[in-house]
Amino acid sequence: MIARTDITGLVLAGGRGSRMGGVDKGLQSYQGMPLAMHAMLRLAPQVGRVLLNANRNLAAYESFGAPVFTDASGDFAGPLAGFVAGLEQCETPYLVTVPCDSPLFPADLVARMAAALAQAKAEIAVACAPEAGEMRAQPVFCLMNSALLESLVRFSQAGGRKIDHWTAQHACVEVPFDDARAFANANTLAELHELQQSPSARADD
């Protein structure tokens, strides 16, 4: 089994927020608290240490109390750039990533992913959940061996941007979760409003 202390958690808050009008998505209020802080507080009990990946408003993110790291490229290159930033700072054998805009992810997310990764003797574990009547991968919820940094840097430098294209190069196990709502995310202000009104959100408040 993989110990919780052997896993560093990374909250991905480095995107452009294009579909939300260009606002910094991680700082948008959800149940009276920034989205990224919700994600950080939900992730912290599941890992040994938490990091934040952000590319603007760094002082605001630093006020959350966790170390903040930017993408090396500085051009909003997507979640894999955040993966690289996290792996470069990771001092544990494993790194797990979660997006800042899915505040309801399972409280046992990391434990179940770690168990599946160890059982399958895989290098990467990715969550999957029901969507449109079938199980679909949720690749930003990703547990990876920290030794994969070199592989990811090579992939990114060659122009790779898709998480699943990179994970396909390695031993990867998908970890099923039954509750699709747990992985609901807020890409737009309308989706954020919908999350605010959901029964699961009110129950978690």
VENZIQUI-V14253 format. One record per residue. N is the residue number from 0. RES is the residue in one letter. PSI is psi in radians with two decimals (* if undefined). OMEGA is omega in whole degrees, -180 to 180 (* if undefined). Layout:
n=<N;N>
res=<RES;RES>
psi=<PSI;PSI>
omega=<OMEGA;OMEGA>
This chain:
n=<0;1;2;3;4;5;6;7;8;9;10;11;12;13;14;15;16;17;18;19;20;21;22;23;24;25;26;27;28;29;30;31;32;33;34;35;36;37;38;39;40;41;42;43;44;45;46;47;48;49;50;51;52;53;54;55;56;57;58;59;60;61;62;63;64;65;66;67;68;69;70;71;72;73;74;75;76;77;78;79;80;81;82;83;84;85;86;87;88;89;90;91;92;93;94;95;96;97;98;99;100;101;102;103;104;105;106;107;108;109;110;111;112;113;114;115;116;117;118;119;120;121;122;123;124;125;126;127;128;129;130;131;132;133;134;135;136;137;138;139;140;141;142;143;144;145;146;147;148;149;150;151;152;153;154;155;156;157;158;159;160;161;162;163;164;165;166;167;168;169;170;171;172;173;174;175;176;177;178;179;180;181;182;183;184;185;186;187;188;189;190;191;192;193;194;195;196;197;198;199;200;201;202;203;204>
res=<M;I;A;R;T;D;I;T;G;L;V;L;A;G;G;R;G;S;R;M;G;G;V;D;K;G;L;Q;S;Y;Q;G;M;P;L;A;M;H;A;M;L;R;L;A;P;Q;V;G;R;V;L;L;N;A;N;R;N;L;A;A;Y;E;S;F;G;A;P;V;F;T;D;A;S;G;D;F;A;G;P;L;A;G;F;V;A;G;L;E;Q;C;E;T;P;Y;L;V;T;V;P;C;D;S;P;L;F;P;A;D;L;V;A;R;M;A;A;A;L;A;Q;A;K;A;E;I;A;V;A;C;A;P;E;A;G;E;M;R;A;Q;P;V;F;C;L;M;N;S;A;L;L;E;S;L;V;R;F;S;Q;A;G;G;R;K;I;D;H;W;T;A;Q;H;A;C;V;E;V;P;F;D;D;A;R;A;F;A;N;A;N;T;L;A;E;L;H;E;L;Q;Q;S;P;S;A;R;A;D;D>
psi=<2.67;2.17;2.57;-0.65;-0.21;0.08;2.23;2.37;2.46;2.14;2.13;1.92;0.58;0.21;2.99;-0.41;0.60;-0.78;-0.06;0.41;0.27;0.08;2.82;1.80;-0.74;-0.32;0.01;2.48;2.33;2.06;0.67;0.21;2.57;2.48;-0.80;-0.55;-0.68;-0.85;-0.75;-0.79;-0.53;-0.57;-0.61;-0.78;-0.21;-0.16;3.03;-0.55;2.58;2.40;2.77;2.43;2.05;2.73;0.04;2.94;0.77;-0.61;-0.66;-0.76;-0.65;-0.49;-0.23;-0.35;0.11;2.66;2.45;2.32;2.43;2.85;2.53;-0.60;-0.59;0.26;0.46;1.01;0.05;3.12;-0.54;-0.54;-0.62;-0.69;-0.81;-0.81;-0.73;-0.78;-0.61;-0.48;-0.12;2.23;0.19;2.92;-0.35;2.63;2.37;2.41;2.53;2.59;2.72;-0.26;0.29;1.41;-0.06;0.27;2.68;2.53;-0.29;0.35;-0.96;-0.71;-0.76;-0.66;-0.71;-0.71;-0.74;-0.71;-0.78;-0.74;-0.69;-0.10;0.75;2.97;-0.43;2.47;2.37;2.35;2.61;2.64;2.81;2.37;2.15;0.69;0.10;2.80;2.21;2.50;2.52;1.35;-0.32;-0.24;1.58;2.22;2.19;2.66;2.28;-0.23;-0.09;0.06;-0.84;-0.75;-0.77;-0.67;-0.79;-0.79;-0.78;-0.72;-0.41;0.06;0.06;2.39;-0.36;2.21;-0.79;-0.48;-0.61;-0.81;-0.49;-0.29;-0.09;2.93;1.92;2.34;2.37;2.38;1.95;2.40;2.40;-0.48;1.75;-0.58;-0.49;-0.40;0.21;2.41;2.86;1.58;-0.43;2.90;-0.58;-0.73;-0.61;-0.75;-0.72;-0.72;-0.69;-0.60;-0.10;2.55;-0.67;-0.58;-0.75;-0.58;-0.57;-0.29;*>
omega=<179;-179;178;-178;177;-177;172;178;180;174;-178;180;-173;-176;179;-174;-174;-177;176;177;178;178;177;-170;-176;-179;178;-174;174;-177;175;-178;178;-180;-177;177;174;-179;-179;-179;178;-178;-171;-179;-175;-174;179;-177;180;173;175;173;-180;-178;176;-179;-173;180;179;179;179;180;178;177;177;178;-178;180;180;171;178;-175;179;-178;178;-172;177;-173;180;175;174;176;-179;180;180;-179;179;-178;-174;180;179;-179;-176;175;174;-178;172;178;-178;-171;176;-171;-175;-176;-171;178;177;-178;-173;-180;-179;178;180;179;-180;180;-179;-178;-179;-175;-178;177;-176;171;-179;178;170;-174;-180;177;-179;174;178;178;-180;180;174;-165;177;171;-166;174;-174;173;-175;177;-178;-179;-177;178;-177;177;178;-179;-179;-179;177;177;180;180;-175;-179;-175;176;178;-178;180;179;-175;175;-173;177;175;-175;-174;172;-174;-172;180;-177;-179;-178;177;-179;-177;177;-179;177;178;179;177;178;180;177;180;-175;-174;178;-179;178;-180;179;-179;-174;*>
